[in-house]
């Protein structure tokens, strides 16, 4: 059993929301403006928690693209800053 299965979808989304919010705040605190895109992750969890229109299964497949985009933006920003 995974944590998501044990918690159920709604409670797992709240768990993810709390963890991603903490991670985003740490990123912003340590990286400044470059950490701001990290706020998209808790926003996704919040939208999924509140919306009946979006499903976790559909949004799950966006994450590789989202991670690649945010990683690319961070790389470009940090490469330009150094």
Secondary structure, DSSP 8 states (H G I E B T S, - for coil): --HHHHH-HHHHHHHHHHHHHHHHHHHHHHHGGGGGGGHHHHHHHHHHHH-SSS-HHHHHTTHHHHHHHHHHHHHHHHHHH-
